Amino acid sequence: MLRVDGRRFDELRPVRITRNYIKHAEGSVFIETGDTKIICTATIEDKVPPFLKGTGQGWVTAEYAMLPRATAVRNVREVTRGRVSGRSSEIQRLIGRALRA
């Protein structure tokens, strides 16, 4: 049995990765898999949270945002509401933990 797009059920969508996608970021990629498009950037800053100052350790964190027309129903941008939704907050935490693991 095939999916609507002709793939077998155990077949992944093709993935395309474009490196150095954002001009001013220290690192960036644009990832495409089917209709899913992801921009991932990395920024390096010379600072750490207060509890790590003077330890010689670094810190990795993550931010997540979904554009308003990323889905069939338009979502209000969280930045205009002034707060991050519970879903976005949980996704940010998950990404941050995965990066630190």
N, C-alpha and C positions, 0 to 999 in steps of 0.2 A: 504494500500500500504506500502511496506517495503523498507528500504534503501538497498544499495548493501551489507552491512554487516549483514543484517537480522533484524536490529532494526526498530521499528515503527518510524514514523516521529516525534512523540512527546516524544521519548525515548532517554535519555542521554546515552553517552558512560560510561562504568564502570570507576571509578576513583580509583587509588591506590596512597597512600601517604606514603613515607618512611621518617621517621624523622631521624635527626642527620646524614645526608648523607655525608656531607663534614667534614672531621676529624678536621680541625683547625679553622673552623668558630664557632663563639659564638652560632649560631643557623643555621640550614639548613634543607631543605626538598627536596625530589625528587618526583615530581608529574607526574603521567602517566595517560593519558586518550586517549585511542586509540593509534594512532601513534604519538601523541603529547607528548613530554617529556620536563619537565621544572625543572631546578635546581634553587632554591631560597636560598640565604644565607643572614644572618644578621651579621653585624659587629658593635661592640660598640667602639666608640672612645671618648676620653675625650676632645672634642673641638667642637666649634660651629662657624657659620659664624660671621664675625666682628660685624654685627648689633645686634647680640644676646648676645655678651660678657657682663658679669656682670648682666644679667637679671634673672638668675636662671632658664632659659628655655633651652630646648634641641632642636634638629633639626633632622628631618628624611628626607633622600633623597633616590634616587633609581638610579641604573644603569641597562641598558638593552643591551643585545647583542644576536644576532642570529648566530649560527655556520654556517660556509660556506656550508655544505652539508645538512642543515636543509630543503632545498627545492629541487625540481628536477633539477633546474639550479643552479650551484655553484655560490655563491656570494663571492666577495672578502671581507676578514675580514676588518672591519672598522678601527681596530687598526693599520693595516699595511698601510692604506691610510692616517692615521694621523688625521682623522676627522670623526665625527659621522654624519650619513645621517640624512636628515630631518625627515624621518619616525622614525628612532630610537630615535632621540631627542624628538619627540612628544610623543612616547611611554614612555620614561623615565619621562617626565613631568607629564603625566597622572598617572603613577604609584606613583610618589612622592606626587602628590596632593591627590590621593586616600588614601595613608598612613597617610597623615597629617589631613585628614578630620575627 
